[in-house]
């Protein structure tokens, strides 16, 4: 945890910007993956619920 806080407190111009860009890219990729996976999981649960009726 200290490493992460240290990374975001880094005031070395380009390095701090690079870390923030990497964090933003990871966040976008995670959101896209969760959105896709969430839709598939929802469909699967609906199929199971339909078969239980």
C-alpha positions as CSV (number, residue, x, y, z in Angstrom):
1,X,0.0,0.0,0.0
2,X,2.9,2.4,0.8
3,X,4.3,1.8,-2.6
4,X,1.0,2.9,-4.3
5,X,0.8,6.0,-2.2
6,X,4.4,6.8,-2.8
7,X,3.9,6.3,-6.5
8,X,1.0,8.8,-6.6
9,X,2.9,11.4,-4.5
10,X,5.9,11.2,-6.9
11,X,6.5,14.8,-8.2
12,X,9.0,13.9,-10.9
13,X,7.1,15.4,-13.9
14,X,7.1,12.8,-16.6
15,X,7.3,9.8,-14.2
16,X,4.2,11.0,-12.3
17,X,2.3,11.5,-15.5
18,X,3.3,8.1,-16.8
19,X,2.1,6.4,-13.7
20,X,-1.2,8.2,-13.9
21,X,-1.7,7.3,-17.5
22,X,-0.9,3.6,-16.8
23,X,-3.4,3.7,-13.9
24,X,-6.1,5.2,-16.2
25,X,-5.4,2.6,-18.9
26,X,-5.8,-0.2,-16.4
27,X,-9.0,1.3,-15.1
28,X,-10.5,1.6,-18.6
29,X,-9.5,-2.0,-19.4
30,X,-11.0,-3.2,-16.1
31,X,-14.3,-1.3,-16.7
32,X,-14.5,-2.7,-20.3
33,X,-13.9,-6.2,-19.1
34,X,-16.3,-6.0,-16.2
35,X,-19.0,-4.6,-18.5
36,X,-18.6,-7.5,-21.0
37,X,-18.4,-10.1,-18.4
38,X,-21.3,-8.6,-16.4
39,X,-23.6,-8.9,-19.4
40,X,-22.7,-12.5,-20.0
41,X,-23.1,-13.4,-16.3
42,X,-26.5,-11.7,-16.4
43,X,-27.6,-13.7,-19.4
44,X,-26.4,-16.9,-17.7
45,X,-28.4,-16.2,-14.6
46,X,-31.5,-15.4,-16.6
47,X,-31.1,-18.7,-18.4
48,X,-30.8,-20.6,-15.2
49,X,-33.8,-18.8,-13.7
50,X,-35.9,-19.6,-16.8
51,X,-35.0,-23.2,-16.6
52,X,-36.0,-23.4,-12.9
53,X,-39.6,-22.3,-13.7
